[in-house]
Amino acid sequence: MARRTLSALLSARLAPAVVLAALAGFGCQRATMTGPPGSHVTVAPPAIVLGGSGHGLPNTPPPFATPPMLPGTVDVATLAAKVKGSVVSITTLQRAKPPSYAPPGYDDAPMEQHALGSGFLVDFIKGDGKDIGKDIGHVVTNAHVVEGAERVRVRLADDREIEARVKGRDRLLDLAVLELAPTKDLPPPVSLGSSADLRVGEYVVAIGNPFGLGHTVTAGIVSAKGRTIGAGPYDDFIQTDASINPGNSGGPLFDTKGEVIGINTAINPNGKGIGFAIPSDALREVLPSLVKDGKVERGRLGVHIQGIDAPLAKALGLESAKGALVADVEPNGPGASAGLLSGDVILAIDGEEVTHATDLPRLVAKHGPGAKVTLKLMRKKAPLTLDVTLAALGDGRPTSDEEEDQQEPAAATPKPSGKLGIKLGDTVDGVVVLSVAKNAPAEGELLPGDEILAIDGTEVNSTAATAKAIGAAKSGTAVLIEVRRGGERRFVGVQLG
């Protein structure tokens, strides 16, 4: 039989392995498999190895028995071997009502659902001055992994399965702590590193249970820090290109020292190589409370805030677009009692700078109910400080008692405002924006349906008063406009030509 040439070997077509599709949304996979994990995966044929003795290629050295490490590269294999015992797989049992289209006879029969996730063992934590037994371990995971779970089981790296219960949960940070049933010879817990010291571009390693396949190691770098993705009020995610898939939720993100610097939590279903992890410093702040009390108590300021862009900063008299603008103040709330007003700009809390509006909720949440904090403000272009005693946040979900006003503009002919390029109409309660001209100064800032409440701090309640106030603004300045949009107060800044 003729020997196959190198080109023939290189062009040989191999049957591809089955590609599993990731589920959209955050984290844990809904599994309906009854067979062992991975039983639905087709095995790929062996790869063809070229080179070395006996492979038909003369003068080719055999492969290294142990591949050498190139200078500057990360020894992922050694790191993974060191920490993998601390990483666990989590399976939960949930019961749900059958769908409306279920056949007769199934109306009252609950449906069993299984959710898969990941987690990691953390150090023994002292509670009430006494050491918790050394055979009782704690596992950190995501709150959404165990949401609604009636039963939780943890599988260790050595395939032992242990019953667990939810010891504490923080839905706002999407973190949970599980307490394991007493178990001998638990693997060592992880070490928590400092996410604050983590730099963009550093190598990281993720270990978890994607798609229920079991321990899986992926590596990449830190792509960004401080990401806000709309997951909650305390968004401050580490972004990484280390592969994260459904089932990785709650698993650890390690730095090159083998310390956990993040908890893998979210993926972007429309993107590739984009995953998000909760910083380890956020976990460190709430972990003692979750173990001791089962919950986290946070303070509440009682304000609605918004971000600041360049035109708005100019209209507010700020040197740069930093701080959190108070759009509205909760009546009788802690902020109102301390004298906070709509239009105030919060620049710092207890000396910690508020760079972006999203920083403020996290900084307030560091303090418990009843804590007294000092706010550094800018009010009407003048600096100010206020002391505020925080109230209890409760479940932390922001609410508003205001409902959107369904206001119809009057039938009168709309009145234009030439400087901003908008048309206004009178309503029963005030003035509303009817349209915004294309390429006008107000385009992208004001929207049709906005109810204009004030111009540069002066309240307006008619189209005539609004047009007069806008007309008084000088060219080259920025106009500060207070509006009600979607039932909520907010401010916009419009730069005049």
N, C-alpha and C positions, 0 to 999 in steps of 0.2 A: 504494500500500500504506500502510495507516495506520501512523503512528509509534507505537512501543511506549512505554507510560507508564513512569515511574520505578518505580512499584510492581510493574509487570509484570517489569521488569528484575531487581528485587530478589528476586522470587519465582521466577525462572527456576531450574530444577533442573539441576544439573551432575552428570555421571557421576562417581562417586567413584574415587579412585586405589586401587590394591590396597594393603592393609595387610599388612606383613610381620610375622610372629610372632617374638618373641625366644625364643631357646633358654634353658632353665632352667640355673642353675648359674653357674659362674665362666667368664666371658670368651670364649674363642675359639670361632668358629663352625666347625662341621664342614661343609665345602662339597662337594657332589657335582656342581655345575654344570660342564658342559663348554663352554658358551658364554661370551661376555664378561660380566664383572660387570655386573649391573643388567639383563641381557637378559630377566629374568623379570618386570620391573616394568611395569605398564600405565601409559601416559602419560595424565595427566589433561588434559582439555580446557582451552583458555586461559581465564583469568579475564576477566570483563567489567569494563572500566574505566569509571568514571563521572566526569564532570567534565572541565573543560578545553575548549579550543577544538575545535569539531567534534563534541562528544559529546552535543549536544542539550540541554545545561544552560547557559543564559545566565549571564553575570556570574560564572563560575567560573574562577579563575586556573589556568593550566597547572601541572603538577607541577614540583617543583624539579629542575633538572638534576643537582644534587648535594644530597641531603637534608641539612639542617642538623643539627648535634648539639645536643641539648637540654642545658642546663647540668646537670652532675652525672652524665650518662650516660657509658657506656663506649663508645669507638669500636672496636667489635668488628671491623669490616671492616678498619680499618687495622692492628689488632693481628694478625689472621689473615693478612693479606697479608705482614706482616713475618716471621712465624715459620713459615709453612706449608711452606717449603722444607726445614726441618729435620725434618719429620714424615714417616715412611715407612710403607708397608704391607708386611706380612710374610706369606709363604706357605710352609708346610712340607709336606714329603712324608713320610708315615709308612706303614709296612707292618704289617698286622695279620693274624693267623690268621683263616681263615674261621669263621663260627659253626658250632655243632654241627649245625644243620639244613641246612647246605650240601649240594647234590646230589652224587652220586658223581662222582669225578674232580676235585673242587675241594678235596679234603682238604689237599693240600700246596701249593696255589696261594695265595700271600700276596695280601691285598687292599690296594689302595692307598687311602689316606685323605689328604685335604688339610685343613689347619687354617689359618685366617686370623687375623691379629692386627695390631697396630700397634706402632710404636716411634718412637724419635727419636735423632738424631745427638748424640753428646756430644763434648766437647773432647778433643783429642789428649792422651794420658796418658803420662808418662815411665815407662819401665820399665828397671830396672837402670842408672839414670843416663844412659841414652841416649834421645833423642827418637825416638818412633815416626815412621816416614815420613809426610809430610804427605798422601800419597795413600791412606793406609790409615785408614779411618774406623771408629768404633765406634758401635754402636747399642744402646740400652737397651730392653728389653722385659720381659714377664713370663716367668718360668721355665715356666709351664704352656703358654705359646704354643709353645715349642720342645721340650717334653717328648717324648722318643722319636722325634725327627725324624731322618730319614736325609739329608734335603736341605733347605736353607733358602735362600730367595730374598727379596731386599729390593727393593721398587719405590720409587724416588724420586718426588718430586712432579712431575718432568719426564718421568715414565714410563720412565726407564731402569731396567733390572732388573740386579741385581748378586748374584752368588753370595756367600754368607756362611757362616761357621762359628761354632759356639757357643764363645766364648772362655772364659766362666765362668758358673757357675750357683749361685744361692743359693735352694734350695727352701724354706727356712724363711721367708724374706722374699718369696718368689715373684718373684725378680728374676733376669735373665740379661743378659749382655753378648755381642753378636755382633761379630765382626771381619769387615769387608768385604774382598773381593778388591780389590787396588789399582785405584783409579778416579780419573781426572782430573776436576778441577773439581767436587769434592764441595761440596754446599751448606754453609753455615756451621753449626757446632754450636749447640745451645741453650745458654742460660745457666741455671744452677741457682740458684733463689731459696731463701729460708729459710722452710721450712714452720713453724718455731717462731714466726716473726713473723706468720704468717697469722692473721687474725681471722675469727671466725664472722660471716657476713653480707657478707664481701667478694665482689666479682664474680670469677668464674673462667670460663675458656674451655677446652673440651675439643676436641681435634682427633684424628681417627682414621679407621679403616677399617671402620665398622659394616656387617655383612652382606656384606663384600666390595665395597661400593659405591664405595670410594675415599675421598679426602679429604672429610671432613665436619666442619663446625664447629658446635658447640653451645655455649650460654652459660647461666650460672646463677650461683648464689652458693654459698658454703661454708655448708652446713647445720649441721655439727657437726664437732668434732675429737675425737681420742682414742677412736674407736669400736672396740669389740671385737665381732667377728662370728663368731668360732669358726673362722677360716681358718688359724690357726697360733699358736705360742707367743708371737709378737711382734706380735700384733694392735695396731695403733695408727692406724687409718684416718682419712683425711679423708672426711667425708660431703658429697656435693654433689647439687644437683638439676639440674646440667648433664647433659643426656641422654647416657647411656652404654649401649651395647648390645653384644651379642656381636660380636666383631671389633674393638671399641675396646680390648681388653686390651693393655696395654703402651704405650698412647699417652699423650701428655703432658697434664697439666692445668696451664694457664698462669694466672698472675695478671695484673693489668692492666698490669704493666710488661713483659710478654712473657717473664717468667722461669718456668721449670718449677718448680712447687711440689708436684707430685704425679704419680704414675704410675697411670693408671686401671686397675683390676684386677678389681673385683667388682661384681655387680649383685644386687639382691633380686628374684627372679623373681615374687614375689607383690606387689611394690610398684611404684608409679609415682613417678618423680622421685627415686629413691634409688639413688645410685651411690657407690662407695668407691674411694679412691685411696691408694696408699702414699706417705707423706710424703717429700719430696725430701731431708730431712736423713738419713733412714734409708739412702737410696741413696748419699748422699755418704760415709757411714761405710764402706760396703763396696765402693764402686766401684774404688778402687786395688787391693784384694786380688783382685777378680774379674778384672781385666785382667792383673795380674802373675802370680797363682798359679792362677787359674781356680776358686778356692773361697774360703770364708770360715772361719777357725778361731775358735771361741768357747770361752769358759771355762764350766765346769759346777760348780755348787754341790753337787748331789747331795741335793736335798730335794724332797719333795712339799708343795705349799703350798695354801692355800685362802683365800678372802676372809673379811672380818670384817663382820658386821652389828651393829646396835645392842645387842641382848641379849648377843651374844658379846663385844663390846667391854667391856660392863659386867662380865661374868663374869671377864674377863681383867684387869680393873683399869685399862683404858685410858681416857684422857680423851675420845677420839673413835674412830670406826670407821675407823682408818687403819692401814696396815701389811699385812704378809703373814704369816699364821699358818702355822707349820711343822706340818703334819699328820703327816708321817713323815720319817724320815732314812734315807737309803740306807746299808746296812751297809758299813763300810770306805770310804765315800766321803769327799770332801774336807770336807763339812760335819761328818760324824761324827768325823773325825780332829781337827777343830778344837774339838769339844765342843758342837756344836749338838744340841739336844734337841727331841723332839716336844713341842709346846706353847709353844715360843719364838715371839715375835712380832718379825719383822724390820722395823725402822722406817726404816733408812737404810743405804746402802752407799756407802762412801767419801764421805760427806757429802751424797749425793743422796737426798732423801726418797722413801720408798716410800709413796705415797698410797693406791694400790690394789694388791691382790695381783698384778694383771696387770703392774704396773710392774717387779716384781722380775726376771722373765726378761730383759726388755730391758736393765735396768741391769747384770745379770751378763754379758750377751752383749757389752757394750762392752769387756770385758776378755778377753784371750787366755789360753790354757792356761798355767799356771805363774804367773799374776799373783797378787799378794797383795793382798787387799782387807780393809777393816775394816767389820764389821757392827755397827750400833747395834741393840740388842735390848731387849725387855722379857721378863723371865723371872720367873714367879711374882710379878708385880706389882712387880718391882724392875728398875732399869735395869742394862744390862750391855753390854760391847763385846767382840767376838771378832775375831781375825785369821784369815782363811781363805786358803789357797793353792788356787786353782781348778785343776780337772783339765780334760782335753780333752772337749769335748762330743761329738765324733764326728759322726754325721749329725744330731744334735740332736733326734731324735724321742724323747720321754720314754717310758720303759719301766718296768715294775714286775715284779719277780720273784714278787710275791704273786699267788696265785690266789684267787678267791672261795671262801670256805669254805661248803660246802653243809651247814649244820648244822640238824638237826631238833630242835625243842624237846622236852623230856621230856613224858611223858604226865601228869605231875602237874598238879594244878589250877593255872591261872595265878594269880599273886599281883599284886594291883593296887598302884599307888603313887598315893595320892590327890592329892598336891601337883602332880604333873605330868599326871595323867590318862592314865596308860599301864598296860598289863598286861604282865607280864614272865613269861618261862618259862626254866627251867634247861636248859642243853645240856651236852654232854660237857665242853666247854671253858670254859663260862661262862654268861652270861645274855643273853637276846635279847628284843627288844621284839616282843610279839605283836600289839598293837593300840594305837591312839592315839584317845582319845575326841574327839568333835567339840567344838569350842570350848574344848578343854583348853589349858593353858599350853604343852604340848609339841606341839600341832598345827602342822604346817608345819616343825617343827624336827627331831623324831624321826620315823622311818618304821618300819613293821612290817618285821622282818628285821634291823634294826640290832643289832649285838652291842655291848653296853655294856662298855667296858673300864675306865673310871675316872670318878669323880665328884669334882669339885673337887680333882683331883690325887691322889685316893686310889683305888688299884686295887680293883676289885670282881670277884668270880668266882661270885657266886650271887645269886639274887633277894633273899634275906634281907639280904645285905650291901649290895646296891643300894638296897633300900627304906630301910635304916637310914641310909645316907649321904644320901639325898634328904630323909629326915625331919629330919636335923640342920640342913638349910638354913633360914635365917630368911626369913619372909615379906618381900616387897619387894626381895629380892636376886635376883641372876641366878646360876643354877647352871651351871657349866662341865662339860660331859659329853663324854668322849672315846669315840668309837664306831668300829667297823669296818663300813664300808658298801661293798658291791661289791668286797671284797678290799682296800680302802684305808682307812687311818686318817684320821679327820677329827674336828673339834671342833664342837660346837653349844652355843649359849648359850640357856637357857630362863629367861625372866623369871617369877618367882613373884608371885602377887597379894598 
